[in-house]
Amino acid sequence: MTASARAIELANILAQEASEKLAENLVALDVTSVNPLADAVLIASGRNERQVNAIADALEEKMLELGQKMLRREGKSLGRWVLLDFGDIWVHVMHEEHRMFYGLERLWKDCPLIKLDVAETA
């Protein structure tokens, strides 16, 4: 089984939105083979707590515009690692230090990458 077309579309939309908020090192993974609850995971890094929260806020607003309901949000109060659960797609917005330490990409190393078509921002 592979990620749904909708989950891939949302991963690209969210990656573009995160990029516009200067998120770095955007990675999307198809986690259908190891996770029965979501099709895709998007991981993004921010340089500081304020930027992590700004990225997370922008992604929440974008999904609201798209009519996608957020099921759960965790970690926003500290601004070091925010998890956004939109059902088919989960988003981890992490301070770059936490991202290096926890290495989510290593955790899901067997999961295929989802190609992201993200335009570079100036």
C-alpha positions as a printed NumPy array, in Angstrom:
array([[  0.   ,   0.   ,   0.   ],
       [  1.181,   3.535,  -0.695],
       [  0.211,   6.978,   0.495],
       [ -3.039,   8.292,  -0.923],
       [ -2.973,  10.917,  -3.632],
       [ -4.616,  13.328,  -1.177],
       [ -1.898,  12.773,   1.458],
       [  0.799,  13.397,  -1.164],
       [ -1.012,  16.525,  -2.337],
       [ -1.301,  17.799,   1.248],
       [  2.375,  17.053,   1.911],
       [  3.307,  19.232,  -1.055],
       [  0.939,  22.035,  -0.084],
       [  2.204,  22.031,   3.494],
       [  5.834,  21.835,   2.41 ],
       [  5.345,  24.9  ,   0.222],
       [  3.651,  26.768,   3.078],
       [  6.447,  25.787,   5.48 ],
       [  9.052,  26.879,   2.937],
       [  7.409,  30.296,   2.735],
       [  7.956,  30.584,   6.507],
       [ 11.633,  29.713,   5.93 ],
       [ 11.421,  26.13 ,   7.199],
       [ 14.488,  24.117,   6.326],
       [ 15.299,  20.523,   5.452],
       [ 11.784,  19.542,   4.398],
       [ 11.287,  15.786,   4.134],
       [  8.083,  13.849,   3.468],
       [  7.799,  10.111,   4.003],
       [  5.231,   7.535,   2.951],
       [  4.62 ,   5.705,   6.241],
       [  1.75 ,   3.46 ,   5.152],
       [  3.857,   0.306,   5.531],
       [  4.622,   0.949,   9.208],
       [  1.809,   3.186,  10.44 ],
       [ -1.878,   2.297,  10.183],
       [ -2.982,   5.752,  11.356],
       [ -1.417,   8.065,   8.747],
       [ -0.276,   7.901,   5.142],
       [  2.446,  10.528,   5.23 ],
       [  4.723,  12.386,   7.603],
       [  6.199,  15.799,   6.843],
       [  9.24 ,  16.913,   8.833],
       [ 10.478,  20.506,   8.846],
       [ 13.095,  22.396,  10.834],
       [ 13.049,  25.864,  12.312],
       [ 16.04 ,  27.779,  13.626],
       [ 14.47 ,  28.955,  16.882],
       [ 11.334,  28.563,  18.981],
       [  9.608,  31.573,  17.45 ],
       [ 10.131,  30.248,  13.93 ],
       [  8.977,  26.73 ,  14.888],
       [  5.725,  28.196,  16.227],
       [  5.293,  30.5  ,  13.2  ],
       [  5.683,  27.53 ,  10.833],
       [  3.212,  25.442,  12.842],
       [  0.688,  28.309,  12.949],
       [  0.955,  28.831,   9.182],
       [  0.395,  25.13 ,   8.524],
       [ -2.657,  25.056,  10.782],
       [ -4.115,  28.085,   8.988],
       [ -3.453,  26.567,   5.566],
       [ -5.188,  23.319,   6.471],
       [ -8.128,  25.276,   7.87 ],
       [ -8.374,  27.109,   4.516],
       [ -8.423,  23.71 ,   2.796],
       [-11.186,  22.469,   5.076],
       [ -8.94 ,  19.908,   6.747],
       [ -9.663,  19.364,  10.412],
       [ -6.75 ,  19.159,  12.829],
       [ -7.16 ,  16.192,  15.14 ],
       [ -4.359,  16.959,  17.57 ],
       [ -1.555,  19.394,  18.29 ],
       [  1.208,  18.791,  20.788],
       [  4.264,  20.716,  21.937],
       [  3.367,  24.231,  20.856],
       [  3.861,  25.791,  24.292],
       [  7.609,  25.07 ,  24.296],
       [  8.224,  25.747,  20.608],
       [ 10.925,  23.105,  20.297],
       [  8.91 ,  20.35 ,  18.625],
       [  5.335,  20.763,  17.426],
       [  3.346,  17.772,  16.214],
       [  0.288,  18.474,  14.068],
       [ -2.039,  15.554,  13.346],
       [ -4.356,  16.033,  10.39 ],
       [ -5.374,  12.389,  10.076],
       [ -3.852,  11.28 ,   6.777],
       [ -0.763,  13.396,   7.35 ],
       [  1.282,  14.177,  10.431],
       [  3.617,  17.156,  10.557],
       [  6.644,  17.465,  12.822],
       [  8.029,  21.009,  13.038],
       [ 11.208,  20.768,  15.048],
       [ 13.961,  23.006,  16.305],
       [ 17.021,  21.921,  14.312],
       [ 18.805,  20.71 ,  17.486],
       [ 15.915,  18.398,  18.377],
       [ 15.719,  17.163,  14.829],
       [ 19.366,  16.158,  14.785],
       [ 19.083,  14.514,  18.214],
       [ 15.916,  12.477,  17.581],
       [ 16.579,  11.647,  13.922],
       [ 13.048,  10.789,  12.845],
       [ 14.349,  10.066,   9.365],
       [ 16.446,   7.245,  10.865],
       [ 13.403,   5.912,  12.692],
       [ 11.512,   5.659,   9.406],
       [ 14.538,   4.893,   7.211],
       [ 12.721,   2.065,   5.405],
       [  9.856,   4.328,   4.361],
       [  9.959,   5.752,   0.842],
       [ 10.408,   9.473,   0.348],
       [  7.578,  11.508,  -1.123],
       [  8.843,  13.877,  -3.797],
       [  8.173,  17.449,  -2.79 ],
       [  7.748,  20.135,  -5.444],
       [  8.705,  23.106,  -3.306],
       [  9.549,  26.409,  -4.927],
       [ 12.526,  28.132,  -3.357],
       [ 11.722,  31.329,  -1.491],
       [ 13.868,  34.441,  -1.706]])
